[in-house]
Amino acid sequence: MNGSGVHNLSKLHSKAVDRRRFHSYKHSKSQIIGYTYKCAVDLNRRAFSVSDSSWGQSRILTGSFRSNKGRSRDVLIIPKVASDFRNHSTSIEPHVNDKNFERIYIQGGLNVKPLVIERIETDNNGLVKEDNNTGIDVNESGVNIDNVKGLNLTEPKIEREVSEVEKEAWKILRDAVVNYCGNPVGTVAANDPADKQPLNYDQIFIRDFVPSALAFLLNGEGEIVKNFLLHTLQLQSWEKTVDCYSPGQGLMPASFKVRTAPLDGSIDAFEEVLDPDFGESAIGRVAPVDSGLWWIILLRAYGKITGDYSLQERVDVQTGIRLILNLCLTDGFDMFPSLLVTDGSCMIDRRMGIHGHPLEIQALFYSALRCSREMLTVNDATKNLVAAINNRLSALSFHIREYYWVDMKKINEIYRYKTEEYSTDAINKFNIYPDQIPSWLVDWIPDEGGYFIGNLQPAHMDFRFFTLGNLWAIVSSLGTTKQNEDVLNLIEAKWDDLVANMPLKIIYPALESDEWRIITGSDPKNTPWSYHNGGSWPTLLWQFTLACIKMGKPELAQKAVALAEERLSADQWPEYYDTRSGRFIGKQSRLYQTWTVAGFLTSKMLLQNPEKASQLFWEEDYELLETCVCGLGKTGRKKCSRLGARSETRGQ
């Protein structure tokens, strides 16, 4: 390729693309056309491209691109090489004299803000280099299962003994990988070859990909995670309209799909299109509040595990973090620091009575705030945002620790509540009526142990046990050390209810009879002890493992993993299990569910390498304890629970 070819590469963002160029190379740089990101492909030509990710070194990948119609052609891919973003990420000038040069430009037109990076490795004559010695074969799933490496060049790929079940799990996980322009960008939600109606299970969900991402990261494979983070960032809702209304900037999609379509009516040229779903296609048309929170959490995990912090320092990534936070921290009418959401806005994405301030969202919100506090570059433009993060962290941790926590002592206190208190010093601040205490809870709560309730609103406490929210309260240190210990004590004491034949119940107990009809609207998928209504979800295993390792109880996680390992492979890796004890495969459960597979693999690797777990959880933040903004000390009535947590934690 001559110098004019290199010059052409710098103009890939132009709308007026010379069609003749598609006969000389495959163009895999994302383009923003409306709300769609496209990658034009000529299936008849061998060519090269500049990708959005790095393999750590220059390579030529020889493989085949297969369209939806089954056509297959050879293509050459030259992924961009790693570079030093600390020195170059804010520059817009081309470094044409460098061996590795970068250009940053803004694609698209009005309201389109993501920065796109090009990196091309050249020789001394300015020509693009080809390295045939490092070529690897790409199989049909798009991932080389033997040679793919991540960005962590200081640590080799983990070598260890694996069971036959783990080998099968890895094959299923790799078969679920989706390619975009020749590069892996995520995993489909489920990959059952016998499923003739996949619905949206053939898409890449942000929340579903998190355990897959961690499995790849813990195995030394970071490229797919970096690609996923960057492409979902590009899909961030800069401008999206649903029924003549546009949600706020910063909204992340629930999922996206890679589609292939003919290019401008051409017979031989095709384009790959990223097609996101922001909730406008979802059941109930609910925006995925948790997607942006999971994206921030995964971004931090990527840096911690790979040691590559340049990704989070990029200008476009920093902008993406700020947009998500601005969306979450927007002032409203709410009197509480917890995040107000509608029903179905998280993992429980159907009507289950979680509208308001569900624990799962609060725990993920708290985690995302702590992640952002670590990753944001502090300057004049962000100092107010950082201050807002600190204030919200302080207020939110107090709110959850004080008002969401229940144990035998607290329930007895609620049982004796006075109501209709009109005072700033009221004890029953939310006007909770004692008759709300459900009969099942009185005998169920153990003497030793407790948990965070599922939701809190005026005159309403949802006493159901929500597993994901409680586990993330432990992982993020949203709870005090004593509270975190008590949550695991409760799970251990109520093992037959929360784990039984398959870990772990998503909710306990299930809604039944009139409660089920009124709260779910008689949802036929959320019948009692099925799906979100008390079903058992193996994907929760990795989060349970992380919490157990943090609290010094890995034997609990090992017990749960061993239980799952006995059944998952034989049952073909179901999405969820039904019945009170989790004995049956879910009646509508998808098989070969990717996050079931990935959750199992991540749990196994965390238990075998517990030092890695410390990169994924948080300890108590003493600075937050020192800067409590709750103001309760002014009344003299009681001390802030944060102060008690500080003395409690330091005394251990």
C-alpha positions as CSV (number, residue, x, y, z in Angstrom):
1,M,0.0,0.0,0.0
2,N,1.4,3.4,-1.0
3,G,1.3,6.7,0.8
4,S,-2.0,7.8,-0.9
5,G,-3.6,4.7,0.6
6,V,-2.6,5.8,4.1
7,H,-4.0,9.3,3.4
8,N,-7.3,7.7,2.4
9,L,-7.5,5.9,5.7
10,S,-7.5,9.2,7.6
11,K,-10.7,10.2,5.7
12,L,-12.8,7.2,6.4
13,H,-15.2,9.4,8.4
14,S,-16.2,11.3,5.3
15,K,-19.8,10.6,4.1
16,A,-18.7,10.8,0.4
17,V,-16.7,7.6,0.3
18,D,-15.3,6.5,-3.0
19,R,-17.0,3.2,-3.7
20,R,-13.9,2.0,-5.6
21,R,-12.0,1.8,-2.3
22,F,-14.1,-1.1,-1.2
23,H,-12.5,-3.2,-3.9
24,S,-9.1,-2.7,-2.2
25,Y,-9.8,-3.1,1.5
26,K,-12.4,-4.1,4.0
27,H,-13.6,-1.0,5.9
28,S,-14.3,-1.9,9.5
29,K,-14.2,1.6,11.1
30,S,-17.6,2.3,12.7
31,Q,-19.7,5.0,11.0
32,I,-22.6,6.8,12.6
33,I,-25.4,7.0,10.1
34,G,-28.5,8.2,12.0
35,Y,-28.4,6.0,15.0
36,T,-26.7,3.0,13.3
37,Y,-23.1,2.1,13.2
38,K,-22.0,0.4,10.0
39,C,-19.0,-1.5,8.7
40,A,-18.9,-1.9,5.0
41,V,-17.5,-5.2,3.6
42,D,-16.7,-6.4,0.2
43,L,-17.0,-10.2,0.3
44,N,-15.2,-10.7,-3.0
45,R,-11.9,-9.0,-2.1
46,R,-9.0,-9.8,0.2
47,A,-8.2,-6.6,2.1
48,F,-7.2,-5.1,5.5
49,S,-8.7,-2.8,8.0
50,V,-8.0,-0.7,11.1
51,S,-10.0,-2.1,14.1
52,D,-11.1,-0.4,17.3
53,S,-9.1,-2.8,19.5
54,S,-5.6,-4.0,20.2
55,W,-4.2,-7.4,20.5
56,G,-1.0,-6.0,22.1
57,Q,1.0,-6.4,18.9
58,S,0.6,-6.1,15.2
59,R,-1.0,-9.1,13.5
60,I,-2.7,-10.1,10.3
61,L,-5.7,-12.3,11.0
62,T,-6.7,-14.6,8.1
63,G,-10.2,-15.9,8.3
64,S,-13.5,-15.8,6.6
65,F,-16.4,-13.4,6.9
66,R,-19.7,-15.2,6.7
67,S,-22.9,-13.3,5.8
68,N,-26.3,-14.2,6.9
69,K,-26.9,-15.8,3.6
70,G,-24.0,-18.2,4.2
71,R,-21.5,-16.6,1.8
72,S,-17.9,-16.8,2.9
73,R,-14.9,-14.9,1.7
74,D,-11.4,-14.4,3.0
75,V,-10.5,-11.1,4.5
76,L,-7.3,-9.7,6.1
77,I,-7.5,-7.8,9.3
78,I,-4.8,-5.7,10.8
79,P,-5.8,-4.7,14.3
80,K,-4.3,-1.5,15.6
81,V,-1.4,-1.7,18.0
82,A,-1.3,-0.6,21.6
83,S,-0.2,2.9,22.2
84,D,0.3,5.4,25.0
85,F,-3.0,7.2,25.5
86,R,-1.6,9.1,28.5
87,N,0.4,11.1,26.0
88,H,-1.9,11.1,23.0
89,S,-5.5,10.8,23.9
90,T,-6.3,14.5,23.9
91,S,-4.4,15.4,20.8
92,I,-6.1,16.1,17.5
93,E,-2.9,16.5,15.5
94,P,-1.7,13.6,13.4
95,H,1.7,12.3,14.5
96,V,2.8,11.3,11.0
97,N,6.5,11.0,11.9
98,D,5.8,8.5,14.7
99,K,6.1,4.8,14.1
100,N,2.7,4.3,15.7
101,F,0.5,7.3,15.0
102,E,-3.0,8.2,16.0
103,R,-5.7,10.4,14.8
104,I,-8.8,11.5,16.8
105,Y,-11.7,12.9,15.1
106,I,-15.4,13.2,15.7
107,Q,-17.6,11.3,13.4
108,G,-21.1,12.2,12.3
109,G,-22.9,15.4,12.4
110,L,-24.9,17.4,15.0
111,N,-25.2,16.0,18.5
112,V,-22.7,13.2,17.8
113,K,-19.9,13.3,20.3
114,P,-18.0,10.0,20.7
115,L,-14.3,10.3,19.8
116,V,-13.0,7.6,17.5
117,I,-9.4,6.6,17.5
118,E,-7.3,5.3,14.6
119,R,-4.0,3.7,15.1
120,I,-1.9,2.3,12.2
121,E,1.6,0.8,12.5
122,T,3.9,1.8,9.7
123,D,7.4,1.1,8.7
124,N,10.1,3.7,8.1
125,N,8.7,4.4,4.6
126,G,5.2,5.2,5.9
127,L,3.8,2.0,4.6
128,V,1.5,-0.2,6.6
129,K,3.4,-3.3,7.8
130,E,2.2,-6.8,7.5
131,D,3.5,-9.4,9.9
132,N,2.8,-12.9,8.5
133,N,4.7,-14.6,11.3
134,T,2.0,-13.6,13.8
135,G,-1.0,-14.6,11.7
136,I,-3.6,-16.8,13.4
137,D,-6.6,-18.5,12.0
138,V,-10.0,-17.2,13.0
139,N,-12.7,-19.9,13.3
140,E,-16.3,-19.4,12.4
141,S,-17.2,-18.2,15.9
142,G,-14.7,-15.4,15.4
143,V,-12.3,-16.2,18.2
144,N,-9.1,-18.1,18.1
145,I,-9.5,-20.4,21.1
146,D,-5.9,-21.1,21.5
147,N,-4.0,-17.9,20.7
148,V,-6.2,-15.0,21.5
149,K,-4.5,-12.8,24.2
150,G,-5.6,-9.9,26.1
151,L,-3.9,-6.6,26.9
152,N,-2.3,-7.7,30.1
153,L,1.2,-8.4,28.8
154,T,2.8,-8.8,32.2
155,E,0.8,-11.9,33.1
156,P,0.6,-15.1,31.0
157,K,-2.7,-16.8,30.3
158,I,-3.8,-18.8,33.3
159,E,-2.7,-22.4,33.1
160,R,-4.4,-24.9,35.4
161,E,-6.2,-28.2,35.6
162,V,-9.7,-28.0,34.3
163,S,-12.5,-30.5,34.6
164,E,-14.5,-31.8,31.7
165,V,-17.4,-29.7,32.7
166,E,-15.2,-26.6,32.6
167,K,-13.8,-27.6,29.2
168,E,-17.4,-27.9,27.9
169,A,-18.3,-24.5,29.5
170,W,-15.4,-22.8,27.8
171,K,-16.4,-24.2,24.4
172,I,-20.0,-23.0,24.9
173,L,-18.8,-19.6,25.9
174,R,-16.5,-19.2,22.9
175,D,-19.2,-20.4,20.6
176,A,-21.4,-17.7,21.9
177,V,-18.9,-14.9,20.8
178,V,-20.2,-12.4,18.3
179,N,-17.9,-10.6,15.8
180,Y,-18.2,-7.1,14.4
181,C,-16.0,-6.3,11.5
182,G,-13.8,-9.3,12.3
183,N,-13.3,-8.5,15.9
184,P,-15.1,-10.1,19.0
185,V,-17.5,-7.6,20.6
186,G,-19.5,-9.7,23.0
187,T,-21.5,-12.9,23.6
188,V,-25.1,-13.7,22.8
189,A,-27.5,-14.2,25.6
190,A,-28.2,-17.8,24.7
191,N,-26.9,-20.1,22.0
192,D,-29.1,-23.1,21.8
193,P,-28.9,-24.7,18.3
194,A,-32.3,-26.3,18.8
195,D,-34.0,-23.0,19.5
196,K,-36.0,-22.0,16.5
197,Q,-37.4,-18.8,18.0
198,P,-34.5,-17.0,19.8
199,L,-36.5,-13.8,20.2
200,N,-33.9,-11.3,21.6
201,Y,-31.7,-14.1,23.1
202,D,-29.4,-13.8,20.0
203,Q,-28.4,-10.2,21.1
204,I,-25.6,-9.0,23.3
205,F,-27.0,-7.7,26.6
206,I,-24.8,-5.4,28.7
207,R,-25.8,-7.0,32.0
208,D,-25.5,-10.5,30.6
209,F,-22.1,-9.9,29.1
210,V,-20.5,-8.9,32.5
211,P,-19.8,-12.5,33.7
212,S,-18.6,-13.4,30.3
213,A,-16.3,-10.4,30.3
214,L,-14.9,-11.4,33.8
215,A,-14.3,-15.0,32.6
216,F,-12.3,-13.8,29.6
217,L,-10.4,-11.2,31.8
218,L,-9.5,-13.8,34.4
219,N,-8.3,-16.0,31.7
220,G,-6.0,-13.4,30.3
221,E,-8.1,-12.4,27.3
222,G,-8.9,-8.7,27.4
223,E,-9.5,-7.8,23.8
224,I,-13.2,-8.8,23.6
225,V,-13.9,-6.8,26.7
226,K,-12.2,-3.7,25.4
227,N,-14.1,-4.0,22.1
228,F,-17.3,-4.4,24.0
229,L,-16.7,-1.3,26.1
230,L,-15.8,0.9,23.2
231,H,-18.6,-0.2,20.9
232,T,-21.3,0.1,23.6
233,L,-19.9,3.6,24.3
234,Q,-20.4,4.5,20.7
235,L,-24.0,3.3,21.0
236,Q,-24.6,5.5,24.0
237,S,-27.8,7.4,23.6
238,W,-26.6,10.7,22.2
239,E,-30.0,11.2,20.6
240,K,-32.8,8.6,20.7
241,T,-36.5,9.1,20.1
242,V,-39.3,6.8,21.3
243,D,-42.8,8.0,20.5
244,C,-41.7,11.5,19.9
245,Y,-39.8,11.6,23.2
246,S,-36.0,11.5,23.7
247,P,-34.5,10.0,26.9
248,G,-31.6,11.8,28.5
249,Q,-28.1,11.7,27.1
250,G,-26.0,9.0,28.6
251,L,-28.6,6.2,28.4
252,M,-26.9,2.9,27.5
253,P,-28.7,0.3,25.5
254,A,-30.1,-2.9,27.0
255,S,-28.6,-4.9,24.2
256,F,-27.4,-4.7,20.6
257,K,-27.2,-7.0,17.6
258,V,-24.8,-7.3,14.7
259,R,-26.8,-7.4,11.5
260,T,-25.6,-7.9,7.9
261,A,-27.3,-6.2,5.0
262,P,-26.5,-5.5,1.3
263,L,-24.5,-2.3,0.8
264,D,-26.5,0.2,-1.3
265,G,-28.1,-2.5,-3.4
266,S,-24.9,-4.2,-4.2
267,I,-24.9,-7.9,-4.8
268,D,-21.4,-8.6,-3.6
269,A,-20.7,-5.8,-1.0
270,F,-22.3,-6.1,2.4
271,E,-22.3,-4.0,5.5
272,E,-22.3,-5.0,9.2
273,V,-24.7,-2.9,11.3
274,L,-24.8,-2.5,15.1
275,D,-28.5,-2.3,16.0
276,P,-29.1,-1.2,19.6
277,D,-32.2,-1.6,21.7
278,F,-32.7,1.1,24.3
279,G,-35.9,-0.3,25.6
280,E,-38.1,0.7,22.7
281,S,-38.3,-3.0,21.7
282,A,-38.3,-4.5,25.2
283,I,-41.4,-6.0,26.8
284,G,-43.1,-3.0,28.6
285,R,-40.8,-0.5,26.8
286,V,-38.7,0.1,29.9
287,A,-35.3,1.8,29.7
288,P,-32.5,-0.3,31.1
289,V,-31.4,1.7,34.1
290,D,-28.8,-0.8,35.1
291,S,-26.9,-1.0,31.8
292,G,-24.9,2.2,32.3
293,L,-24.1,1.1,35.9
294,W,-22.9,-2.3,34.7
295,W,-20.8,-0.6,32.0
296,I,-19.0,1.6,34.5
297,I,-18.4,-1.4,36.8
298,L,-17.0,-3.5,34.0
299,L,-14.8,-0.6,32.8
300,R,-13.1,-0.5,36.3
301,A,-12.8,-4.3,36.3
302,Y,-11.0,-4.2,32.9
303,G,-8.4,-1.7,34.2
304,K,-7.9,-3.6,37.5
305,I,-7.4,-7.0,36.0
306,T,-5.4,-6.1,32.8
307,G,-3.5,-3.2,34.3
308,D,-4.5,-1.2,31.1
309,Y,-5.8,2.1,32.6
310,S,-5.3,4.0,29.3
311,L,-8.8,2.9,28.2
312,Q,-10.6,4.7,31.1
313,E,-8.4,7.8,30.6
314,R,-9.5,8.3,27.0
315,V,-11.5,11.4,26.3
316,D,-14.5,9.7,24.9
317,V,-14.6,7.2,27.8
318,Q,-14.4,9.9,30.3
319,T,-17.2,11.7,28.5
320,G,-19.3,8.5,28.6
321,I,-18.8,8.2,32.4
322,R,-19.8,11.8,33.0
323,L,-23.0,11.4,30.8
324,I,-24.1,8.3,32.7
325,L,-23.5,10.0,36.0
326,N,-25.2,13.2,35.0
327,L,-28.3,11.1,34.1
328,C,-28.2,9.4,37.5
329,L,-27.5,12.5,39.5
330,T,-30.0,14.8,37.9
331,D,-32.0,16.8,40.5
332,G,-35.6,15.8,40.8
333,F,-38.5,15.8,43.3
334,D,-37.2,12.9,45.3
335,M,-36.4,13.4,49.0
336,F,-34.1,10.4,49.2
337,P,-30.6,9.7,47.8
338,S,-31.7,6.4,46.4
339,L,-32.4,6.2,42.6
340,L,-36.0,6.3,41.6
341,V,-36.9,3.8,38.8
342,T,-39.9,2.1,37.2
343,D,-40.7,-1.6,37.3
344,G,-38.6,-3.9,35.1
345,S,-35.6,-1.6,34.8
346,C,-32.9,-4.1,35.8
347,M,-32.3,-7.9,35.8
348,I,-35.9,-8.3,36.9
349,D,-37.2,-6.8,33.6
350,R,-40.8,-7.7,34.0
351,R,-43.5,-6.4,36.3
352,M,-42.6,-7.7,39.8
353,G,-43.5,-4.8,42.1
354,I,-40.0,-3.3,42.3
355,H,-40.9,0.2,41.1
356,G,-39.6,2.9,43.4
357,H,-36.2,2.4,45.0
358,P,-35.3,-1.2,44.5
359,L,-32.2,-2.5,46.3
360,E,-30.6,-3.9,43.2
361,I,-30.5,-0.6,41.5
362,Q,-29.2,1.2,44.7
363,A,-26.4,-1.3,45.2
364,L,-25.3,-1.1,41.5
365,F,-25.6,2.7,41.7
366,Y,-23.4,2.8,44.7
367,S,-20.9,0.5,43.0
368,A,-20.9,2.7,39.9
369,L,-20.3,5.8,41.9
370,R,-17.3,4.3,43.7
371,C,-15.9,3.1,40.3
372,S,-16.4,6.6,38.8
373,R,-14.7,8.2,41.8
374,E,-11.7,6.1,41.1
375,M,-11.6,6.6,37.3
376,L,-12.7,10.2,36.7
377,T,-9.9,12.6,35.9
378,V,-10.3,15.5,38.3
379,N,-10.0,18.9,36.8
380,D,-12.0,22.1,36.7
381,A,-14.5,20.5,34.4
382,T,-15.2,17.5,36.7
383,K,-14.6,18.8,40.2
384,N,-18.2,19.6,40.8
385,L,-19.2,16.2,39.6
386,V,-16.7,14.5,41.9
387,A,-18.1,16.5,44.8
388,A,-21.6,15.4,43.9
389,I,-20.4,11.8,43.8
390,N,-18.9,12.1,47.3
391,N,-22.1,13.6,48.7
392,R,-24.3,11.0,47.1
393,L,-22.1,8.1,48.2
394,S,-22.2,9.4,51.8
395,A,-26.0,10.0,51.8
396,L,-26.8,6.8,50.0
397,S,-24.7,4.5,52.2
398,F,-26.3,6.0,55.4
399,H,-29.8,5.7,53.9
400,I,-29.4,2.0,52.9
401,R,-27.7,1.0,56.1
402,E,-30.2,2.8,58.3
403,Y,-33.5,2.2,56.6
404,Y,-33.2,-0.9,54.4
405,W,-31.6,-3.2,57.0
406,V,-33.7,-5.7,59.0
407,D,-32.8,-8.3,61.5
408,M,-34.7,-9.7,64.5
409,K,-34.1,-6.6,66.5
410,K,-35.2,-4.2,63.7
411,I,-38.3,-6.2,62.9
412,N,-39.3,-6.1,66.6
413,E,-38.8,-2.3,66.5
414,I,-41.0,-1.9,63.4
415,Y,-43.6,-4.1,65.1
416,R,-43.9,-1.5,67.9
417,Y,-43.8,1.5,65.6
418,K,-46.1,4.5,66.3
419,T,-47.6,5.9,63.1
420,E,-48.7,9.3,61.8
421,E,-45.7,11.0,63.4
422,Y,-45.4,14.6,62.2
423,S,-42.0,15.7,63.3
424,T,-38.4,16.1,62.1
425,D,-37.4,13.8,65.0
426,A,-39.9,11.0,64.0
427,I,-38.7,7.5,64.5
428,N,-41.0,6.0,62.0
429,K,-39.9,8.4,59.2
430,F,-41.6,6.6,56.4
431,N,-44.9,6.0,58.3
432,I,-44.6,2.2,58.0
433,Y,-47.6,0.4,59.5
434,P,-46.6,-2.6,61.7
435,D,-49.3,-4.8,60.0
436,Q,-47.1,-4.7,56.9
437,I,-44.7,-7.2,58.5
438,P,-45.6,-10.4,56.6
439,S,-46.4,-13.5,58.5
440,W,-43.8,-15.6,56.8
441,L,-41.0,-13.2,58.0
442,V,-41.8,-13.6,61.7
443,D,-40.7,-17.2,61.7
444,W,-38.2,-17.0,58.9
445,I,-35.8,-14.4,60.1
446,P,-33.0,-16.2,62.1
447,D,-31.7,-15.0,65.5
448,E,-28.3,-14.4,64.0
449,G,-28.3,-12.7,60.6
450,G,-30.2,-10.1,58.6
451,Y,-30.6,-8.6,55.2
452,F,-31.4,-5.5,53.2
453,I,-35.1,-5.3,52.2
454,G,-36.0,-5.1,48.6
455,N,-37.6,-1.6,48.5
456,L,-38.5,1.3,50.6
457,Q,-41.1,4.0,49.9
458,P,-43.5,6.1,52.0
459,A,-45.7,3.7,53.9
460,H,-44.2,0.7,52.1
461,M,-41.4,-1.8,52.9
462,D,-40.9,-4.7,50.5
463,F,-39.6,-7.4,52.9
464,R,-38.7,-9.9,50.1
465,F,-35.1,-11.0,50.0
466,F,-33.5,-9.9,46.7
467,T,-30.3,-11.9,46.3
468,L,-28.5,-9.7,43.7
469,G,-29.0,-6.5,45.7
470,N,-27.8,-8.1,49.0
471,L,-24.7,-9.6,47.3
472,W,-23.8,-6.3,45.7
473,A,-24.2,-4.5,49.0
474,I,-21.5,-6.9,50.3
475,V,-19.3,-6.5,47.3
476,S,-19.4,-2.7,47.3
477,S,-19.4,-2.3,51.1
478,L,-22.7,-0.5,50.9
479,G,-23.4,-2.4,54.1
480,T,-21.3,-2.2,57.2
481,T,-18.9,-5.1,57.9
482,K,-21.4,-6.5,60.5
483,Q,-24.3,-6.2,58.1
484,N,-22.3,-7.9,55.4
485,E,-21.4,-10.8,57.7
486,D,-25.1,-11.1,58.8
487,V,-26.3,-11.4,55.1
488,L,-24.0,-14.4,54.6
489,N,-25.1,-15.8,58.0
490,L,-28.7,-15.6,56.9
491,I,-28.0,-17.3,53.5
492,E,-26.1,-20.1,55.3
493,A,-28.9,-20.4,57.9
494,K,-31.6,-20.4,55.2
495,W,-29.7,-22.5,52.7
496,D,-32.6,-24.8,52.0
497,D,-34.7,-21.8,51.0
498,L,-32.2,-19.7,49.1
499,V,-30.0,-22.4,47.5
500,A,-31.5,-25.9,48.0
501,N,-30.9,-27.9,44.8
502,M,-29.5,-25.0,42.6
503,P,-28.0,-21.7,43.6
504,L,-29.5,-19.1,43.9
505,K,-33.0,-17.8,44.4
506,I,-33.4,-14.4,42.7
507,I,-36.2,-13.5,45.2
508,Y,-37.5,-15.1,48.3
509,P,-40.4,-15.8,48.8
510,A,-42.4,-16.0,45.6
511,L,-45.6,-14.0,45.1
512,E,-48.6,-16.3,45.2
513,S,-52.4,-16.2,44.8
514,D,-53.8,-12.7,45.0
515,E,-50.4,-11.1,45.4
516,W,-49.2,-12.7,42.2
517,R,-52.4,-11.6,40.3
518,I,-52.3,-8.0,41.6
519,I,-48.6,-7.3,41.6
520,T,-47.5,-9.1,38.4
521,G,-50.7,-8.6,36.5
522,S,-51.1,-12.5,36.3
523,D,-47.9,-12.7,34.4
524,P,-47.8,-16.3,33.0
525,K,-44.0,-16.3,32.9
526,N,-43.6,-15.1,36.5
527,T,-45.8,-17.8,38.1
528,P,-44.9,-18.7,41.7
529,W,-41.4,-20.1,42.1
530,S,-40.6,-19.6,38.4
531,Y,-38.4,-17.1,36.5
532,H,-38.2,-13.8,38.4
533,N,-40.8,-14.8,40.9
534,G,-38.7,-17.1,43.1
535,G,-36.8,-18.9,40.3
536,S,-33.2,-20.1,40.9
537,W,-30.6,-18.4,38.7
538,P,-27.2,-20.0,38.4
539,T,-25.7,-16.8,37.0
540,L,-25.9,-15.4,40.5
541,L,-23.2,-17.9,41.5
542,W,-20.2,-15.6,40.6
543,Q,-21.6,-12.7,42.6
544,F,-22.1,-15.0,45.6
545,T,-18.6,-16.3,45.2
546,L,-17.2,-12.8,45.1
547,A,-19.1,-11.9,48.3
548,C,-18.0,-15.1,50.1
549,I,-14.3,-14.5,49.3
550,K,-14.5,-10.9,50.5
551,M,-16.1,-11.9,53.8
552,G,-13.7,-14.8,54.3
553,K,-16.2,-17.6,53.7
554,P,-15.0,-19.3,50.5
555,E,-16.2,-22.6,51.7
556,L,-19.8,-21.4,51.3
557,A,-19.1,-20.5,47.6
558,Q,-17.3,-23.9,47.1
559,K,-20.4,-25.7,48.4
560,A,-22.7,-23.8,46.0
561,V,-20.3,-24.2,43.0
562,A,-20.1,-28.0,43.6
563,L,-23.9,-28.2,43.8
564,A,-24.2,-26.4,40.4
565,E,-21.4,-28.4,38.8
566,E,-23.3,-31.6,39.4
567,R,-26.3,-30.5,37.4
568,L,-25.6,-27.7,34.9
569,S,-23.8,-29.7,32.2
570,A,-26.3,-32.5,32.4
571,D,-29.2,-30.1,32.2
572,Q,-27.6,-28.2,29.2
573,W,-26.8,-25.0,31.1
574,P,-30.4,-23.6,31.7
575,E,-31.2,-19.9,32.2
576,Y,-33.1,-20.6,35.4
577,Y,-34.7,-23.4,37.5
578,D,-38.3,-23.7,38.8
579,T,-40.0,-24.9,42.0
580,R,-39.4,-23.9,45.6
581,S,-36.3,-26.0,45.8
582,G,-35.0,-25.5,42.3
583,R,-35.5,-29.1,41.2
584,F,-36.9,-28.5,37.7
585,I,-35.4,-26.8,34.7
586,G,-37.5,-23.6,34.1
587,K,-40.6,-24.2,32.0
588,Q,-39.5,-21.4,29.6
589,S,-35.8,-21.5,30.4
590,R,-33.4,-21.1,27.5
591,L,-30.7,-23.8,27.3
592,Y,-27.0,-23.0,26.8
593,Q,-27.6,-19.7,28.5
594,T,-24.3,-17.8,28.2
595,W,-24.3,-16.0,31.6
596,T,-25.1,-19.3,33.3
597,V,-21.9,-20.8,31.7
598,A,-19.9,-17.6,32.4
599,G,-21.1,-17.3,36.0
600,F,-19.9,-20.9,36.6
601,L,-16.5,-20.3,35.0
602,T,-15.9,-17.0,36.8
603,S,-16.8,-18.6,40.1
604,K,-14.3,-21.5,39.5
605,M,-11.5,-19.1,38.6
606,L,-12.2,-16.8,41.5
607,L,-12.0,-19.7,44.0
608,Q,-8.8,-20.9,42.4
609,N,-7.3,-17.4,42.3
610,P,-8.9,-15.6,45.3
611,E,-6.3,-12.8,45.0
612,K,-8.1,-11.8,41.8
613,A,-11.3,-11.3,43.7
614,S,-9.8,-8.4,45.6
615,Q,-9.6,-6.4,42.3
616,L,-13.4,-6.7,41.9
617,F,-14.7,-5.7,45.4
618,W,-14.4,-2.7,47.6
619,E,-13.5,-2.3,51.3
620,E,-15.0,0.2,53.6
621,D,-14.2,3.8,52.6
622,Y,-13.1,5.6,55.7
623,E,-13.0,8.9,53.9
624,L,-16.8,8.7,53.3
625,L,-17.2,7.9,57.0
626,E,-15.3,11.1,57.9
627,T,-17.3,13.3,55.5
628,C,-20.8,12.2,56.4
629,V,-23.4,14.8,55.3
630,C,-26.5,13.3,57.0
631,G,-26.5,15.9,59.7
632,L,-28.1,13.7,62.3
633,G,-25.5,14.8,64.8
634,K,-27.2,18.2,65.1
635,T,-30.2,16.8,66.9
636,G,-28.3,14.9,69.5
637,R,-30.9,12.1,69.2
638,K,-28.6,9.5,67.6
639,K,-25.3,9.1,66.0
640,C,-24.9,8.4,62.3
641,S,-24.6,4.7,61.6
642,R,-21.5,5.5,59.5
643,L,-19.6,6.5,62.7
644,G,-20.6,3.2,64.3
645,A,-19.4,1.4,61.2
646,R,-16.0,3.2,61.3
647,S,-15.3,2.1,64.9
648,E,-16.7,-1.3,64.3
649,T,-14.6,-1.9,61.2
650,R,-11.4,-0.5,62.6
651,G,-11.8,-2.5,65.8
652,Q,-11.6,-5.8,63.9
